[in-house]
Amino acid sequence: MERKPRTRRVILDSGAVAPAAGATSLLVERFLDYVRHERGLAANTQAAYRRDLRDFAAWLGGRAAAAVDVRGLGDYFAHLAKKGLARASIARQAATLRVFYAFLQLEGVIAESPAELVAAGRRDDVMPGTLSPAQVDRLLDAPERGTATGRRDRALLELLYATGCRASEVSALRVTDVHLDESFCTCRGKGNKERVVPLGRRAILAVREWMEGPRREFAARAGGTPTWAILSSRGNRLSRMRIWEVVREHAARAGIPPDIGPHTLRHSFATHLVTGGVDLRHVQEMLGHASIATTQRYTHVDAGRLKGVHSAFHPRG
């Protein structure tokens, strides 16, 4: 006698198995517990899942997530596109919903996942915004050197550009990760993977000036010995959102368009290296990309520069 496959079922209330319209938030919380405790995903990934599912639940407006079919998901993605979300953001939302509905299927809440039938949206095939070397110089020189916060911000901006680190990676840097005498720092990227990134002379000077000066004062305000390399004025770890704010504040001071952030410095770091002739594999290592295909988009910038040279100087350009 053939046995039917067993599935786990979520008990929502007093023996009820099928989700009612108001059960979506409970299912979302159970899903977040699952990715936190059973899959052990990174905190940033959990936060992204929470944001995406919060937006999805708001769009549902009280309807049950388990009752949505593939056409309903298509309507949701059309709604996101109408709001002006980039294709990359919609693709990320689609990925979140595939994982969420796979969880509901695993739990026996639904028989089939409608998200499996949704094709992954293509990411925008455009280069991220970058700054010219002159703009980078203006940005890095924008913080006031005569103030403690200005010296902290200068060290922060130099680190972002010198290492190509993400805001979350710089926020997570510890004092023991920064090796100024050896001219490198150890960064932890996605999946908690470590990589070693060299530090240039200007970054070393700015970070040393901060570490041996105002950082001690900021650390004392925390009433202990904080381990983070970059601190808030209260001696706490500088958050990722605050790092975004610092970049935009000094961009405004430097006369640079305000729609930039830490990732702009990361893209500028990679673009300037590739344009300068650095081997793509080395850039991949410094950025912490798992695939060389992700790094290859920076080659388009160099190709654009070569086309300009060809057009200007070739007899038939």
Phi, psi and omega per residue, in radians:
M1 nan 2.209 -3.089
E2 -1.362 2.268 3.124
R3 -1.538 2.484 3.053
K4 -1.391 2.490 3.126
P5 -1.090 2.428 3.139
R6 -1.505 2.471 3.074
T7 -2.248 2.561 3.062
R8 -1.368 2.579 -3.140
R9 -2.194 2.484 3.141
V10 -1.544 2.203 3.078
I11 -1.578 1.925 -3.034
L12 -1.515 -0.755 3.091
D13 -2.910 2.423 3.072
S14 0.544 0.886 3.041
G15 1.529 -0.107 -3.123
A16 -1.279 2.425 -3.140
V17 -1.909 -0.847 3.132
A18 -1.214 2.343 -3.065
P19 -1.299 2.378 3.025
A20 -1.479 3.034 -3.056
A21 -1.046 -0.567 -3.086
G22 -1.549 0.146 -3.048
A23 -1.581 -0.086 -3.062
T24 -1.029 -0.775 -3.108
S25 -1.094 -0.615 3.104
L26 -1.177 -0.717 3.114
L27 -1.118 -0.670 3.112
V28 -1.104 -0.763 3.134
E29 -1.129 -0.680 3.100
R30 -1.132 -0.674 3.103
F31 -1.117 -0.769 -3.135
L32 -1.140 -0.625 3.038
D33 -1.099 -0.676 -3.128
Y34 -1.111 -0.844 -3.098
V35 -1.252 -0.427 3.141
R36 -1.374 -0.873 -2.980
H37 -1.632 -0.638 -3.070
E38 -1.613 -0.657 -3.131
R39 -1.702 -0.304 3.079
G40 1.052 0.678 -3.115
L41 -1.246 2.746 -3.110
A42 -1.101 2.685 -3.103
A43 -1.039 -0.675 -3.138
N44 -1.144 -0.655 3.096
T45 -1.157 -0.743 3.095
Q46 -1.053 -0.735 -3.137
A47 -1.131 -0.675 3.119
A48 -1.143 -0.745 3.079
Y49 -1.035 -0.771 -3.115
R50 -1.083 -0.777 3.136
R51 -1.092 -0.807 -3.107
D52 -1.105 -0.750 -3.107
L53 -1.286 -0.487 3.032
R54 -1.123 -0.758 3.109
D55 -1.116 -0.714 -3.135
F56 -1.130 -0.763 3.138
A57 -1.112 -0.657 3.112
A58 -1.115 -0.689 3.114
W59 -1.170 -0.644 3.127
L60 -1.080 -0.588 3.084
G61 1.070 0.663 3.102
G62 1.764 -0.204 3.080
R63 -1.260 2.750 -3.122
A64 -1.386 2.281 3.116
A65 -1.071 -0.601 -3.087
A66 -1.225 -0.258 -3.128
A67 -1.623 -0.068 -3.103
V68 -1.352 2.337 3.091
D69 -1.829 -3.079 -3.062
V70 -1.108 -0.583 3.102
R71 -1.160 -0.662 3.102
G72 -1.108 -0.704 3.096
L73 -1.134 -0.650 3.080
G74 -1.081 -0.677 3.088
D75 -1.117 -0.648 -3.132
Y76 -1.162 -0.756 -3.139
F77 -1.193 -0.581 3.051
A78 -1.137 -0.658 3.085
H79 -1.079 -0.741 3.124
L80 -1.135 -0.713 3.128
A81 -1.125 -0.675 3.133
K82 -1.145 -0.539 3.093
K83 -1.264 -0.215 3.107
G84 1.712 0.212 3.112
L85 -1.160 2.486 3.101
A86 -1.186 2.728 3.139
R87 -1.048 -0.580 3.119
A88 -1.118 -0.686 3.141
S89 -1.198 -0.685 3.113
I90 -1.168 -0.683 3.095
A91 -1.082 -0.665 3.108
R92 -1.158 -0.705 3.099
Q93 -1.077 -0.722 3.121
A94 -1.086 -0.711 3.122
A95 -1.105 -0.723 3.114
T96 -1.057 -0.800 -3.099
L97 -1.199 -0.537 3.064
R98 -1.111 -0.741 3.123
V99 -1.184 -0.720 -3.123
F100 -1.102 -0.827 -3.113
Y101 -1.257 -0.504 3.032
A102 -1.122 -0.639 3.080
F103 -1.135 -0.771 3.126
L104 -1.075 -0.639 3.095
Q105 -1.178 -0.732 3.113
L106 -1.069 -0.667 -3.117
E107 -1.383 -0.105 3.135
G108 1.433 0.197 3.134
V109 -1.288 -0.648 3.088
I110 -2.237 2.718 -3.141
A111 -1.456 -0.719 -3.134
E112 -2.316 2.594 -3.130
S113 -1.598 2.074 3.091
P114 -1.173 -0.405 -3.088
A115 -1.242 -0.362 3.126
E116 -1.170 -0.380 -3.095
L117 -1.595 -0.038 -3.128
V118 -1.568 2.152 3.114
A119 -1.275 2.413 3.120
A120 -1.165 2.234 3.115
G121 -1.172 2.538 3.100
R122 -1.318 2.494 3.061
R123 -1.256 2.616 3.086
D124 -1.023 2.174 -3.106
D125 -1.542 1.076 3.133
V126 -2.287 2.655 3.088
M127 -1.278 2.412 3.038
P128 -1.103 2.739 -3.139
G129 -1.101 2.461 3.107
T130 -2.290 2.824 3.065
L131 -1.838 2.636 3.031
S132 -1.315 2.811 3.084
P133 -0.969 -0.628 3.132
A134 -1.167 -0.694 3.103
Q135 -1.153 -0.686 3.097
V136 -1.065 -0.764 3.127
D137 -1.035 -0.748 3.141
R138 -1.134 -0.697 -3.137
L139 -1.146 -0.791 -3.092
L140 -1.218 -0.412 3.118
D141 -1.572 -0.069 -3.045
A142 -1.198 -0.682 -3.125
P143 -1.098 2.518 3.127
E144 -1.322 2.177 -3.105
R145 -1.319 -0.300 -3.076
G146 -1.476 -0.039 3.132
T147 -2.042 2.712 -3.135
A148 -1.125 -0.780 3.140
T149 -1.143 -0.644 3.119
G150 -1.102 -0.689 3.113
R151 -1.217 -0.601 3.058
R152 -1.130 -0.800 -3.111
D153 -1.134 -0.646 3.122
R154 -1.112 -0.765 3.096
A155 -1.091 -0.718 3.139
L156 -1.082 -0.864 -3.121
L157 -1.121 -0.700 3.102
E158 -1.099 -0.703 3.118
L159 -1.106 -0.785 -3.122
L160 -1.036 -0.788 -3.094
Y161 -1.369 -0.639 -3.088
A162 -1.225 -0.536 -3.047
T163 -1.851 -0.375 -3.036
G164 1.242 0.328 -3.107
C165 -1.273 2.673 2.979
R166 -1.274 2.825 3.123
A167 -1.033 -0.714 -3.124
S168 -1.142 -0.558 -3.133
E169 -1.271 -0.694 3.094
V170 -1.208 -0.672 3.095
S171 -1.041 -0.601 -3.085
A172 -1.525 -0.076 -3.134
L173 -1.081 2.323 3.059
R174 -1.808 2.828 3.129
V175 -0.986 -0.670 -3.106
T176 -1.260 -0.184 3.106
D177 -1.503 -0.266 -3.038
V178 -1.782 2.022 -3.079
H179 -2.012 1.508 -3.031
L180 -1.223 -0.675 -3.130
D181 -1.159 -0.526 3.139
E182 -1.665 -0.052 3.060
S183 1.124 0.777 3.036
F184 -2.724 2.874 2.997
C185 -2.396 2.752 -3.138
T186 -1.817 2.091 -3.108
C187 -1.900 2.630 3.081
R188 -2.040 2.023 -3.080
G189 -1.755 -2.652 -3.114
K190 -1.097 2.448 -3.093
G191 1.254 0.279 3.140
N192 1.038 0.473 3.115
K193 -1.369 2.317 -3.127
E194 -1.577 2.547 3.008
R195 -2.548 2.643 3.141
V196 -1.768 2.240 -3.120
V197 -2.160 2.256 3.125
P198 -1.152 2.689 3.052
L199 -2.035 2.330 3.115
G200 -1.432 3.013 -3.061
R201 -1.054 -0.793 -3.096
R202 -1.139 -0.688 3.120
A203 -1.146 -0.713 3.134
I204 -1.071 -0.776 -3.135
L205 -1.099 -0.776 -3.113
A206 -1.161 -0.746 -3.123
V207 -1.207 -0.699 3.124
R208 -1.101 -0.730 3.132
E209 -1.067 -0.644 3.103
W210 -1.292 -0.819 -3.053
M211 -1.157 -0.655 -3.085
E212 -1.576 -0.018 -3.127
G213 -2.144 -1.820 -3.015
P214 -1.039 -0.488 -3.102
R215 -1.030 -0.662 3.137
R216 -1.084 -0.690 3.118
E217 -1.169 -0.766 3.140
F218 -1.121 -0.708 -3.123
A219 -1.122 -0.641 -3.129
A220 -1.096 -0.516 -3.128
R221 -1.217 -0.360 3.137
A222 -1.428 -0.130 3.118
G223 1.261 0.366 3.135
G224 -2.801 -2.607 3.109
T225 -2.208 1.388 -3.139
P226 -1.042 2.496 -3.068
T227 -1.583 -0.234 -3.054
W228 -1.250 2.499 -3.117
A229 -1.260 -0.742 -3.112
I230 -1.889 2.115 -3.029
L231 -2.017 2.723 2.973
S232 -1.346 2.992 -3.126
S233 -1.121 -0.300 3.106
R234 -1.638 0.033 3.103
G235 1.555 0.162 3.126
N236 -1.650 2.977 3.069
R237 -1.093 2.341 3.126
L238 -1.330 2.124 -3.040
S239 -1.277 2.830 3.105
R240 -1.079 -0.722 -3.129
M241 -1.145 -0.659 3.118
R242 -1.166 -0.598 3.092
I243 -1.096 -0.734 3.069
W244 -1.010 -0.793 -3.107
E245 -1.095 -0.725 -3.139
V246 -1.076 -0.778 -3.139
V247 -1.060 -0.770 -3.086
R248 -1.241 -0.619 3.100
E249 -1.054 -0.808 -3.090
H250 -1.370 -0.426 3.019
A251 -1.109 -0.728 3.116
A252 -1.105 -0.719 3.122
R253 -1.119 -0.576 -3.084
A254 -1.532 0.008 -3.138
G255 1.278 0.517 3.133
I256 -1.798 2.474 3.130
P257 -0.853 2.402 -2.995
P258 -1.303 -0.150 -3.079
D259 -1.484 0.773 3.090
I260 -2.085 2.953 3.103
G261 -2.752 -2.992 3.122
P262 -0.957 -0.598 -3.130
H263 -1.161 -0.463 3.091
T264 -1.110 -0.696 3.094
L265 -1.190 -0.621 3.091
R266 -1.108 -0.797 3.126
H267 -1.168 -0.642 3.114
S268 -1.140 -0.737 3.081
F269 -0.931 -0.890 -3.087
A270 -1.195 -0.750 -3.118
T271 -1.079 -0.768 -3.112
H272 -1.182 -0.586 3.082
L273 -1.173 -0.820 -3.124
V274 -1.124 -0.757 3.125
T275 -1.088 -0.551 3.135
G276 -1.401 -0.049 3.059
G277 1.716 0.197 3.141
V278 -1.234 2.429 3.125
D279 -1.017 2.376 -3.051
L280 -1.067 -0.575 3.131
R281 -1.134 -0.632 3.113
H282 -1.198 -0.688 3.094
V283 -1.116 -0.705 3.102
Q284 -1.011 -0.788 3.139
E285 -1.085 -0.766 -3.089
M286 -1.218 -0.566 3.108
L287 -1.404 -0.357 -3.120
G288 1.384 0.450 3.102
H289 -1.314 2.357 3.109
A290 -1.263 -0.544 -3.089
S291 -2.120 2.461 3.099
I292 -1.166 -0.413 -3.140
A293 -1.083 -0.595 3.119
T294 -1.167 -0.649 -3.117
T295 -1.322 -0.445 -3.022
Q296 -1.126 -0.330 -3.137
R297 -1.112 -0.396 3.124
Y298 -1.275 -0.253 3.096
T299 -1.242 -0.400 -3.138
H300 -1.126 -0.557 3.137
V301 -1.146 -0.780 3.138
D302 -1.131 -0.679 3.114
A303 -1.095 -0.672 3.109
G304 -1.104 -0.695 3.112
R305 -1.131 -0.736 -3.140
L306 -1.145 -0.636 3.103
K307 -1.113 -0.666 3.124
G308 -1.129 -0.723 3.102
V309 -1.114 -0.771 -3.131
H310 -1.070 -0.785 -3.110
S311 -1.100 -0.647 -3.065
A312 -1.361 -0.566 -2.954
F313 -2.064 -0.310 -3.118
H314 -1.391 2.427 -3.118
P315 -0.960 -0.541 3.140
R316 -2.031 0.525 -3.089
G317 -1.256 nan nan
